[in-house]
Amino acid sequence: MKRYLLAATLVCAPVQAAADPSIPDIIDDHILPRFEALATTTDTLSHVAQETCLPASEDLRRAYGIAFDAWISASHLRFGPTEVDDRAFALAFWPDSRGATPQALAKLIADQDPIAFDPDSYADVSIAARGFYALEFLIYDDALLQQGDAQYHCTLVQTVAADIAATAAAIHRDWVEEHADVLLTPGAEALYRNDEEVLRELLKALTAGLQFTQDSRLGRPLGTFERPRPTRAEARRSGRSARHVTLSLEALHDLAGHLAAGDAALTATLDQQFADALARLAELDVPVFAGVSDPQTRFRIEVLSQAVGTIRTTVLTGLGQALGVSAGFNALDGD
């Protein structure tokens, strides 16, 4: 699996910060509401799955979509509670370049592994068989739906949904009970020594989220001109590929706005750049980026990717300077 791990070195820069963000506001208005929504919607998903586990159920698919929306809107916040026990990967094991998820699920189904009957123990299975992408296979993949016993398949849907809800609840609980205070109380012996290090973490989350959207959500299906890869689009089975780009950009725009607070010119620039990217995406009307093989559509998707890249440049240079923090950024991808 290619993981775009961020080796980000951020140091205080000898410039006068122009932006004046409020860390409490970022926590109260951006972070906590997203993880509360994730906990609430995944709990609903788990309850719906208990009532109707049939893959074709509109209620199940609707609950799945709403919960997945909540995760995508929070998925750039990959620090603190989401890092504990690889929770972010337990919710979202993707990209999956080796097809580990369908393989892991197919083995569970073929063996009728009894672990599917124990939601509390399900966290011990391969991380590829957990989370939103595993559940997508279970309720949308035609090949997997034909495999094994229908009742076991139903149980697996219920258990994966319950596991998602438990993971989301743990992340939310840790933010409310502990990690929000960690951001608010930096100190010499604390995880963050000062507010600048907290802002550094938040800037890294923003740059990482933009890179993941450009390199993975758009870059993977684009592939190369000679070899486009439409089947590598994120969540294509459920028709959510472009929706994830929209949700991600909207969430990242909100965080960027909070970080740029106090710098009117920079805020206006970021607002315009995010609006441009979102408008280009809306005009595409390609839910799963299947058009990457068509030269004209491909060109428009490439322009969208470049628009996201422009935002990244503004964030790494203009926003970093406005915060009094400079960012040296490398994306490392490994199998």
N, C-alpha and C positions, 0 to 999 in steps of 0.2 A: 504494500500500500504506500502511495506517495503521501507523505505528511509534510505540509508546508510549515516546518518548525521555524520559529523566528529567533534568530540570533541577533538580538537588538542590543546595541550598546548605546545608551543614552547618557549624556553627561551635561552638567550645568554649563551653559554658554555665557560668555562675558558680554551679554547684551541686556539692555533694559527691556523687561517684559512689558508688552503693550496690552495683552489680554489679561483679564482679571477674573478667572473662573472661580466659582464657589464649589468646593468639594462637597459640602453638605447638600447643596442643590443637586449635584450630579448623582449623589447616592439616593436622595429622596425622589427625584424626578425621573432619573434615567435607569439606575441599576435596580433598586428594590421593586419598582412596579413591574419590571420585566420578569424577574424571578418569581414574584407573586403570581403573575399571569401564567407562567410556566407551571407552577405547582397546582394552580386551580384547574387549568385546562387539562393537564395530564391526569389529575384525579377524576375529572369528568370522563375522560377517555377510558380509564380503567373501569369505571362503573358501567359505562355503555357497553364495553366489551363483555362484562359479566352478564349483561342482559341479552345481548345479541352479538354472537361471535362469528356469524356467517360473513365471509369476506365481501359478499355483494351487498351487505346491509348498508343502506344510505345513512342511517344513524351512525353506524360505526365509522364509515368513511368521513362523514362530516366532523365527528368528534376528533378523528385522527388529523384531519386538515387543520382544525382550529388549534390543536395542541402543537402540531408541527410549526405552524405560524409563530406561536409563542417562542419556540426554541430558536428559530431562525432570527427572530428579533432580539434575542439575548445572546446568540452564539458567539459574538465577537468578544464577550466578556470572559475570556479564557484565562482567568487568574483567580487566586484564592479558592473558594469552595468548589469551583468547577474542575480544579486540578486534583483535588483529593480523590484517591482511588480511581483515577482516570475517568471521573464521572462524565466529562464532556465527550470522551470517546465512547463511553457506554451509552450515551444518548445518540451519538452521531458518528458512527464508524464509516467515514467517507472522506476522501476517495478510497475506493476498494479496488485497486487495479488488478488484483489477483482473484477476484470473485470469491473471497472468503465467506461473505455473508450467505449467498445461496448454498454454498457447500456445507457450511456449518448447520444451516437449517435443514437441508436435505438429510444429513446424517442423523440429526435428532429425530426427524420424522421416520426415517427408515428403521432406526433402532427402537422407535417408540420409547425413547429415553425417559425414565420416570421423573427426571428432574423437572420436566415440564409441569408436573403436578404439584410442585413445591415452589411457590413464588419467592419465599424467603431464601431459598438456596439457589435460585436461578442466576444470581449475580456471580456464581462460580463458573458458569459456562463461558465458552469463548466469547470475547467481547464482540466478535463479528455477528453473533446470534442475538445481540441485544439492541435495543434502541429503535429509533424511528425508521431507519433504513431496513432493519430486519422486519419490522412490522409492515413496511411497504411491500416487501416480497410476499409476506403471508397473506395480504389482502388484495394485492394487485397483480402478482406475477402468475401468468397463465400456466407456465410449466410447473411451478411449485404447487399450484392449487390441485394439480392432477396426481400428486404424489401422496401415498400413505393413506392412513385411516382418517376419515373426515372428523370424527370426534376428537382424535388426538390433535388434529390441526386446529380445531376450535379451542381446545385447552391451551395450546401453544400461543394462540392469539391473546387469550385472556392473561396468560402469565407474562408474556412480553409487555403487554400494556400495563400490568401491575408493576413490573420491574421499572418501566419508564417513570411511572408515577412516584415510586419510592425514591428513585434517584433525584427527580426534580424536587421532591419535598425535602430531601436532605440538603440540597444546594440552597434552597430558600431558607431553611432553618439556620444553616450556618451563616448566611449573610445577615439575617436578622439578629441572631444571638451573639455573633462574634465579629464577623469580618467587616461590617460597616464601621464598628468602633475601631478596628485596626486602621482603616483609612483615615479616621477622624483624629486619632491620637498617635501620631508619629513621635519617635523619640530615639535617643541614643541606643537603647537596648531593644527597640521595637523592630518589626519587620521593615517598616519604612522610617528612615531617620528624620525626614522632614517633609513638608508639603511638596517640595520639588520632586521628591522621589515618588510620591503618590501621583502627581501629574504625569510623571514619566511613565508610570504603569498604564495610566489611562490613554496617553498618547500612543503607547505601544499597542494597546488594544484596538485603537482606531486604525493605525497603519496596518496592523495584522489583518483586521477585518476587510479593509480595502484590497489588500493583496490577495487574500483568499478568494474574494469575489472575482477579481480580475484573472488570477492565474488558474483557479480551479473551476469556479462556476461558469466562467466564460471560456477560459483557455482550454480546458479539457475537451469540450465538444468541438471547439474550433480546430484543434489538432494543427495540421499544416494544410496549405492550399492543395498539395498533392494528395494528402491523406486526412481528410476531415474525420472527426470521430463523434457523430451524433449520438451513438449509443452510450457515450461516456457522460452525457449530460446528467446532472444531479436530479434525482427523484423524477426521472422521466416516466416511469411506469404510472405514477399518480398524476402526471401532467403538471408538475410543480416547478420545473426548472427555471423558467423566467420569473415566476412568482418569488422564488427565493432571492433572486437578484434584486427585485423591487423591495422586498422586506428588509434585506440587508442594507441597501442604500438608504432607505428611510431611517433605519435605526442608527446607522453610522452618521447620517446627517444630523440627527438629534444630538449625538455625542459631540460631534464637531462644533455644533452651535454652542453647546455648554462650555466647551474648552476655549472657544474664541470670544466668549463674552467680554465686553468692554472694548473690543477692537471692531469698530463699526465697518471699516473698509474691508478687513479680512472676512468678517461675517458675511458681508454682501457678496464678496468673491466666492466664498464657499457655497452660499445659497444659490448663486447663479450656476455654479459648476454641478452641484447635485441636481438642480432642476433640469439642466441640459441632459445629464445622463439618464435621468428618469423619463424625460420626454422622448429621448431616442429609443429607450426600451419599450415604452408604450406604443410607439409608432411601428415597431417591428411586428407585433402580433404573432410571435412564434413561441408558443407555450413551452416547448421542449427543445428549442433550437435545432429542429430537424432541418432547417434551411441552410445549415452550414455548408451543405454540398452544392447549393446554388450560388453562383458567383456574386450575383447582385445582393442576395440576402446576406451572404457571408461578409461582403464588404461592409454592410450596415452593422453587423455584429462586431466586426473589427473596429469600426468607428466608436461603437459603444464601449468596447474595451479600452480604447484610447482615452475616452472621456473619463472613465474610472481612473486611468493612469494619471490624468491631469489633476484629478482631485488628490491622489496620493502625493504628487509632487508638491502641491500647495500645502498639504498637511505636513509633509516632512520638512519643508523649508519655511514657508510663511508662518504656519501655526507653531512649529517648533521654536522659531525665533520670537514670536509673540509671547510665548510662554516662558521664554528665557531658558529653553531647553533645546539642545540640538540632538538630532537623531542620526546615528550611523546604523544602517539597516541592511541586513542580508537575509535572504530567504534560502533556507537549506531544505532540499527535498531528498528524502531517502526512502528506501523500500523497507 
